[in-house]
Amino acid sequence: MIEAIERLKSDGVALINDAKTLNDVNNVKVKIFGKNGDFTIAMRGLKDVPREQKPEVGKMFNDVKVMLEGRIAEKEAEFKEIEKQARIKSEYIDVTLPGKTELGALHPLTEVKNQILDTFIGLGFEVKEGPEIESDYFNFQLLNIPKDHPARDMQDSFYITDNFLLRTHTSPMQARTMTTEKPPIRIVVPGVRRVQGRRLKYPPMPCATRGRCPCRSSL
């Protein structure tokens, strides 16, 4: 019987040490101390032990039970702490971080412009964006609009100096491209078009997008 108790002790310790989860520990507890557990079955044999050995054997059973229950309690506490820390980590909120909010949205004109540019890009055009402050040379003269031309009266021109102004349309960027690049050229130029409106309902700075493909062979 003494050998059986020692074997019960070593086997129980091995089962407890092999437990990898809290559920494993619970299964070990049932296997050792359950209704049909190893310890319970071994205790039933105490009645067959000679009377003079019963105090010693009973004490051994009690010591093994206390030791195994202590090991099981330690394992349970270990895995419960692991689960607790994992839960805390998953539920952790840093209250010092700024809130996550969606700030604003694209203006409808910007969305339309992006859709237009995506269409031209899909056709093989290159997007060209030029300076908003343009020279009189590129804004008018290269477009055959000399200083005394009546077409200038239609432009809502904001001059910064005698030779520089806010770009009144997108054509200057086309002129810039054609003076520096050789055909075939396929470009699309987004920007604004400042034209003197005849009625107050016209916005002063409507959006404009213009494409240019001066060589038929580039198609």
Helices and strands as residue ranges (DSSP letters): H 2-18, H 22-33, H 38-44, G 45-48, G 51-53, H 54-91, H 108-122, E 126-127, E 133-135, H 136-139, G 141-143, G 150-154, E 164-166, H 171-180, E 187-192, E 207-212, G 216-218
